[in-house]
Amino acid sequence: MNIGEIKPVNGRLQGHIATRTIDLPKVGLRPVQSMHERAPVFEVVALNVGRRWVQVGALWEATANKTGESFLQGSIDDPSLAEPLPIALFGTDAEGYRVAWRRREMRDDFGGARQNAGRPTGVDGAGGGFGESTAGADGSLMAQSDLDDEIPY
């Protein structure tokens, strides 16, 4: 979802970012002068209520895995925000940038645990890879006659 744009204005990159709850009518990109390989490419600055430019984020250069397209990615953060706002900028310094936002995908609490077609999951193929239930219809533990009482180590 596009939430803003930044264009060249008098030799500087300036624009706006707005969502339903965030309105940054004056945003700028300030180049970072660093030789460190992990340094951001730009600091994101915004005009505060006292009409001073304050840093609210940073952007690093990234490359899309599927297309090879270069873009800028980072986040905007401020004590007034409940959490950082992840952003990506697509475009060029000369033509300007479109500011995009995408909700982060929720991680599976089991890490990479997903049903695998090559792994048995139970009698009927259901069960998400955890096998058959050992509970009866009333919730009690069902006796398993094929289990050994002792577990060899």
Secondary structure, 3 states (H helix, E strand, C coil): CEEEEEEEECCEEEEEEECCCCEEEEEEEEECCCCCCCCCCEEEEEECCCCCEEEEEEEEEEECCCCCCEEEEEEECCCCCCCCEEEEEEEECCCEEEEECCCCCCCCCCCCCCCCCCCCCCCCCCCCCCCCCCECCCCCECCCCCCCCCCCC
